[in-house]
Amino acid sequence: MFVIGGFLLGAVAGGLRARARGGRPADILQYAFVHGLILALVGLFLTIYLDRMLRV
């Protein structure tokens, strides 16, 4: 769940950041994808950490 949420949040943030800088549609897509991928990886590590900490 954190992975999907991280990807969506990162994609929106990256797209808005590229649009604010006056990027073309290809730039906006690239920023959205890269930011989404980074936050999805953060969400993945958070999920693994929480799973290991809460497992008895």
C-alpha positions in Angstrom: 0.0 0.0 0.0 2.9 2.4 0.8 4.4 1.5 -2.6 1.4 2.5 -4.6 0.7 5.6 -2.5 4.3 6.6 -2.8 4.3 6.2 -6.6 1.2 8.3 -7.0 2.3 11.0 -4.6 5.7 11.2 -6.3 4.2 11.2 -9.8 1.9 14.1 -8.9 4.7 16.1 -7.2 7.1 15.5 -10.1 4.5 16.5 -12.7 3.7 19.7 -10.9 7.4 20.4 -10.4 8.1 20.0 -14.1 5.1 22.1 -15.1 6.2 24.9 -12.7 9.5 24.9 -14.5 7.9 25.3 -17.9 8.6 21.8 -19.1 7.2 20.2 -22.3 4.9 17.2 -22.0 7.8 14.7 -22.3 9.6 16.5 -19.5 6.5 16.4 -17.3 6.2 12.6 -17.9 9.8 12.0 -17.2 9.8 14.0 -13.9 6.5 12.3 -12.9 7.9 8.8 -13.5 11.3 9.4 -11.8 9.8 11.1 -8.8 7.1 8.3 -8.6 9.8 5.6 -8.8 11.9 7.2 -6.1 9.0 7.5 -3.7 7.8 4.0 -4.6 11.2 2.6 -3.5 11.0 4.6 -0.3 7.5 3.0 0.3 8.9 -0.4 -0.5 11.6 -0.1 2.1 9.1 1.3 4.6 6.8 -1.7 4.0 9.7 -4.2 4.5 10.8 -2.4 7.7 7.3 -2.3 9.1 6.7 -6.0 8.2 9.9 -7.1 10.0 9.3 -4.9 13.0 5.7 -6.0 13.5 6.2 -9.7 12.8 6.3 -11.8 16.0 
